[in-house]
Amino acid sequence: MFSIVTGGAGFIGSHLVDALVKNGDKVVVIDNFSAGDKRNISTHIENGAVEVVEADLLDNGWQQHFSGCTRVYHIAADPDVRGSAISPVRVYENNVRATVNVLEAMREYGVKEIVFTSTSTVYGEAEEIPTPEDYAPMVPISVYAATKLASEAMIASYAHTYGIKAWVYRFANIIGERSNHGVIWDFIHKLKDNPGELEILGDGKQSKSYFDVTSCVNAVLFASEHSDETFNVFNVGSEDWLDVKILADIIVEEMGLSSVKYHFMGGDRGWVGDVPKMQLGVDKLKALGWKPDIGSAESVRLAARALLKSV
């Protein structure tokens, strides 16, 4: 299979590239390296398993690489929920317009399959937890979430209009090796700077599901090969959750610290657009024969260990 991965040098994208190369795919990575790091896929570049196209999806010049492509994995996005409140137009451009540009390239070159990474935040503050894929109404409370939901809608419209098959994955908090943002990364760096105190946004009671990136990629590839609708939507995550204070406790333990004072900044959420309670229902994926092989606490512990090796 000839696969294109947008954002393939980034956190999730590079792990997906690892899996595709292992499966024997021909892989082209399109990345502008605003967040991705070529070192994440350097081994594949050096051995000729991956071709890299350095380009921005908002520009021209990359579209011709879609010629002959079997499937596009559209991972590239601006993932900054907090930042989307400050620069909404930038996030819209990088997420929605870039997605439409990918869809137009697919239409021009006859590419018939797309995998898109979405987010649990499209559900907003869901009243049903665990939240299933058919939950309604979906009311995003951040610009970031809105851009992902808009992208889902555009993908659905192209799928039904132009005979494209699509898989959309709404992720819980995906964590692990190569991550360069998020709560675990943030806590580790704060504690490196000040091992005696940790500032925690919100009240520490925000409860969310966390899931290891390798398990996440395995779920994506499994469902893409075991579902065959025109427009397929799946939640991906663990079947449990933990609150921010417990997450902080795990990181403190993994760093070998003691007597760390937590300073909670107050409120029931960490920032504008933060969804304080999130756990996804994964029964739809389980019905295909997949099940999560790791829980939130173990995912956090493994992620902390991996990140501590790189700081």
Sequence and secondary structure as in RCSB ss.txt:
>XXXX:A:sequence
MFSIVTGGAGFIGSHLVDALVKNGDKVVVIDNFSAGDKRNISTHIENGAVEVVEADLLDNGWQQHFSGCTRVYHI
AADPDVRGSAISPVRVYENNVRATVNVLEAMREYGVKEIVFTSTSTVYGEAEEIPTPEDYAPMVPISVYAATKLA
SEAMIASYAHTYGIKAWVYRFANIIGERSNHGVIWDFIHKLKDNPGELEILGDGKQSKSYFDVTSCVNAVLFASE
HSDETFNVFNVGSEDWLDVKILADIIVEEMGLSSVKYHFMGGDRGWVGDVPKMQLGVDKLKALGWKPDIGSAESV
RLAARALLKSV
>XXXX:A:secstr
 EEEEETTTSHHHHHHHHHHHHTT EEEEEE  SS  GGGGHHHHHTTSEEEEE  TTSSSSGGGGTT SEEEE 
     HHHHTT HHHHHIIIIIHHHHHHHHHHHHT  EEEEEEEGGGG S SSSSB TT S     SHHHHHHHH
HHHHHHHHHHHHT EEEEEEE EEE TT  SSHHHHHHHHHHH TTEEEESB S  EE EEEHHHHHHHHHHHHH
H   SEEEEEE  S  EEHHHHHHHHHHHTT  S EEEE BSSSSSTT  SEE B  HHHHTTT    S HHHHH
HHHHHHHHT  
